[in-house]
Amino acid sequence: LDYRAAIRLVRHETSLGYLQAVTQAAPQTRGRMLLLMNNDVQVRGHCLASMLYTFRTHAGVGLVAPLFSDQNHTILEAGGLILNDGKGWSYGRGVQLLPVDGVAADDGGGSAG
């Protein structure tokens, strides 16, 4: 399967800011899932496959996000909740991923920065 054929890139003539760009682009989607990603994210390991697996195995899940770390393997975000009032809450910020057997930690997620 050529995944590029399934990707639709929406560009705007001027910078709208992230939230406004997503708000305008989201209604143009045609698939069952929408991936939102900043331009500084590096996807590592099996991050996307793991996220898809979560959707396939947990019918009630509506949103999945990876563990985000910086170049020093410090966690920027490791999950969160969307509360009934629509407010979000994230956790994990600032925790250092530890190397395993002397090998630098690879969280298999996204990396920002």
Residue frames relative to the residue before (quaternion, step in Angstrom):
aa qw qx qy qz dx dy dz
L 1.0000 0.0000 0.0000 0.0000 0.00 0.00 0.00
D 0.2888 -0.7431 0.5804 0.1659 3.56 -0.84 0.98
Y 0.3049 -0.7966 0.4965 0.1611 3.57 -0.21 1.29
R 0.5742 0.6057 -0.3895 0.3896 3.59 1.08 -0.57
A 0.6244 0.5435 -0.3449 0.4426 3.58 1.07 -0.62
A 0.6930 0.4729 -0.2718 0.4714 3.58 1.15 -0.52
I 0.6154 0.5539 -0.3426 0.4440 3.60 1.27 -0.15
R 0.0959 -0.7736 0.6247 0.0460 3.54 -0.96 0.91
L 0.1913 -0.7907 0.5774 0.0697 3.55 -0.59 1.19
V 0.1355 -0.7778 0.6112 0.0554 3.57 -0.82 1.03
R 0.0665 -0.7981 0.5989 0.0017 3.57 -0.69 1.12
H 0.2307 -0.7472 0.6067 0.1426 3.54 -1.22 0.60
E 0.5818 -0.6101 0.4160 0.3410 3.59 -1.10 0.69
T 0.7872 0.1427 -0.0710 0.5957 3.58 1.05 -0.74
S 0.5917 -0.5654 0.4351 0.3754 3.54 -1.26 0.38
L 0.1889 -0.8083 0.5529 0.0729 3.55 -0.66 1.14
G 0.4855 -0.5810 0.4722 0.4513 3.54 1.20 -0.50
Y 0.6602 -0.5706 0.3220 0.3672 3.54 -1.09 0.74
L 0.7011 0.4877 -0.2852 0.4351 3.58 0.71 -1.06
Q 0.6823 0.4765 -0.2949 0.4695 3.60 0.87 -0.90
A 0.6322 0.5284 -0.3347 0.4572 3.61 1.01 -0.75
V 0.6581 0.4929 -0.3039 0.4812 3.59 0.96 -0.87
T 0.6389 0.5401 -0.3224 0.4430 3.58 0.95 -0.88
Q 0.7056 0.4392 -0.2674 0.4877 3.61 1.00 -0.75
A 0.7042 0.4799 -0.2741 0.4458 3.61 1.00 -0.75
A 0.6018 0.6228 -0.3631 0.3437 3.62 0.93 -0.83
P 0.6777 0.4875 -0.3295 0.4411 3.66 0.84 -0.75
Q 0.6340 0.5450 -0.3279 0.4399 3.61 1.22 -0.33
T 0.4828 0.6802 -0.4351 0.3390 3.59 1.24 -0.05
R 0.2492 -0.7806 0.5593 0.1253 3.54 -1.19 0.60
G 0.6552 0.5436 -0.3082 0.4245 3.57 1.18 -0.41
R 0.6458 -0.5136 0.3993 0.3995 3.52 -1.35 -0.13
M 0.7817 0.2433 -0.1243 0.5607 3.59 1.17 -0.48
L 0.1997 -0.7594 0.6118 0.0961 3.53 -1.22 0.64
L 0.1626 -0.7764 0.6045 0.0727 3.57 -0.82 1.03
L 0.1013 -0.7738 0.6245 0.0317 3.57 -0.75 1.09
M 0.1012 0.8047 -0.5718 0.1231 3.56 -0.74 1.05
N 0.4133 -0.6814 0.5464 0.2575 3.56 -0.98 0.87
N 0.5999 -0.6056 0.3944 0.3431 3.55 -1.21 0.46
D 0.6769 0.4795 -0.3076 0.4661 3.63 1.19 -0.16
V 0.4900 0.6701 -0.4248 0.3612 3.61 1.26 0.16
Q 0.1443 -0.7436 0.6470 0.0867 3.53 -1.10 0.84
V 0.2492 -0.7717 0.5702 0.1315 3.56 -0.60 1.15
R 0.0758 -0.8140 0.5759 -0.0020 3.57 -0.75 1.08
G 0.8387 0.2314 -0.1568 0.4674 3.48 -1.33 0.41
H 0.7203 -0.4008 0.3437 0.4499 3.51 -1.06 -0.83
C 0.1234 0.8505 -0.5026 0.0944 3.56 1.13 0.67
L 0.7208 0.4401 -0.2695 0.4628 3.60 0.69 -1.04
A 0.6341 0.5207 -0.3322 0.4652 3.60 0.98 -0.77
S 0.6461 0.5174 -0.3176 0.4625 3.59 1.00 -0.78
M 0.6489 0.5085 -0.3181 0.4683 3.56 1.00 -0.80
L 0.6475 0.5044 -0.3140 0.4771 3.60 0.97 -0.81
Y 0.6130 0.5552 -0.3417 0.4464 3.58 1.03 -0.79
T 0.6256 0.5410 -0.3345 0.4517 3.58 1.00 -0.81
F 0.6593 0.4931 -0.3120 0.4743 3.60 0.92 -0.83
R 0.6961 0.4977 -0.2815 0.4341 3.57 0.90 -0.91
T 0.7630 0.3855 -0.1974 0.4798 3.59 1.05 -0.66
H 0.7468 0.2820 -0.1819 0.5742 3.61 1.26 -0.16
A 0.2941 -0.8261 0.4569 0.1493 3.56 0.11 1.33
G 0.7076 0.4860 -0.2746 0.4332 3.62 1.00 -0.66
V 0.5257 0.6451 -0.4136 0.3693 3.60 1.24 -0.09
G 0.1446 -0.8134 0.5605 0.0575 3.56 -0.89 0.95
L 0.7848 0.1578 -0.0717 0.5950 3.60 1.24 -0.36
V 0.0071 -0.7771 0.6291 -0.0182 3.56 -0.97 0.91
A 0.0227 -0.7837 0.6207 0.0015 3.57 -1.03 0.83
P 0.4636 -0.6847 0.4835 0.2872 3.58 -1.09 0.65
L 0.5573 -0.5070 0.5014 0.4255 3.52 -1.37 -0.08
F 0.1776 -0.7848 0.5878 0.0841 3.59 -0.81 1.01
S 0.0268 0.7899 -0.6119 0.0296 3.57 -0.90 0.94
D 0.4433 -0.6663 0.5177 0.3026 3.55 -1.24 0.36
Q 0.7566 -0.3987 0.2640 0.4460 3.58 -1.29 -0.06
N 0.6802 0.4621 -0.2796 0.4957 3.60 1.23 -0.44
H 0.4881 -0.6897 0.3956 0.3598 3.59 1.33 0.25
T 0.3993 0.6569 -0.5180 0.3752 3.55 1.08 0.77
I 0.4498 -0.7084 0.4766 0.2622 3.55 -0.80 1.01
L 0.2502 -0.7494 0.5988 0.1315 3.53 -0.96 0.97
E 0.7619 -0.1377 0.0959 0.6256 3.54 1.15 -0.70
A 0.0828 -0.8165 0.5714 0.0069 3.56 -0.96 0.88
G 0.8024 -0.1687 0.0866 0.5658 3.54 1.01 0.73
G 0.0236 0.8067 -0.5902 0.0172 3.49 -1.26 0.10
L 0.3617 -0.7032 0.5725 0.2168 3.49 -1.38 -0.03
I 0.2303 -0.6932 0.6548 0.1943 3.51 -1.24 0.53
L 0.2957 -0.7973 0.5078 0.1379 3.55 -0.51 1.22
N 0.7104 -0.4720 0.3204 0.4122 3.58 -1.27 0.33
D 0.6959 0.4567 -0.2800 0.4784 3.59 1.07 -0.63
G 0.5993 -0.5988 0.3422 0.4064 3.60 1.30 0.14
K 0.5407 0.6099 -0.4108 0.4086 3.59 1.23 -0.13
G 0.3249 -0.7508 0.5460 0.1806 3.54 -1.15 0.65
W 0.0988 -0.7637 0.6360 0.0495 3.54 -1.23 0.54
S 0.0876 -0.8012 0.5909 0.0335 3.59 -0.77 1.03
Y 0.1335 -0.7905 0.5928 0.0775 3.54 -1.25 0.40
G 0.6418 0.5501 -0.3989 0.3554 3.52 -1.35 0.26
R 0.4623 0.7220 -0.4330 0.2783 3.60 1.19 -0.37
G 0.8304 0.2582 -0.2010 0.4509 3.54 -0.98 0.96
V 0.5317 0.6152 -0.4207 0.4023 3.62 1.21 -0.15
Q 0.3497 -0.7389 0.5426 0.1931 3.58 -0.94 0.89
L 0.3534 -0.7013 0.5759 0.2272 3.59 -0.85 0.97
L 0.3182 -0.7774 0.5161 0.1675 3.56 -0.79 0.99
P 0.4938 -0.6346 0.4936 0.3314 3.59 -1.08 0.68
V 0.2778 -0.7360 0.5929 0.1720 3.54 -1.19 0.60
D 0.8404 -0.0609 -0.0117 0.5384 3.59 -0.68 1.13
G 0.7271 -0.4564 0.2437 0.4512 3.58 0.91 0.89
V 0.5983 0.5330 -0.3688 0.4710 3.59 1.26 0.06
A 0.5347 -0.6334 0.4445 0.3395 3.56 -0.91 0.88
A 0.5483 -0.6366 0.4408 0.3158 3.54 -1.02 0.87
D 0.0764 -0.7489 0.6564 0.0486 3.53 -1.08 0.80
D 0.2495 -0.8197 0.5000 0.1256 3.54 -0.24 1.29
G 0.4356 -0.7180 0.4522 0.3004 3.59 1.24 -0.17
G 0.6343 0.5531 -0.3198 0.4352 3.54 1.24 0.19
G 0.7147 -0.4056 0.3362 0.4601 3.50 -1.16 -0.64
S 0.1966 -0.7562 0.6144 0.1095 3.51 -1.25 0.53
A 0.1653 -0.7986 0.5731 0.0796 3.57 -0.76 0.98
G 0.6543 0.6027 -0.3526 0.2904 3.46 -1.17 0.44
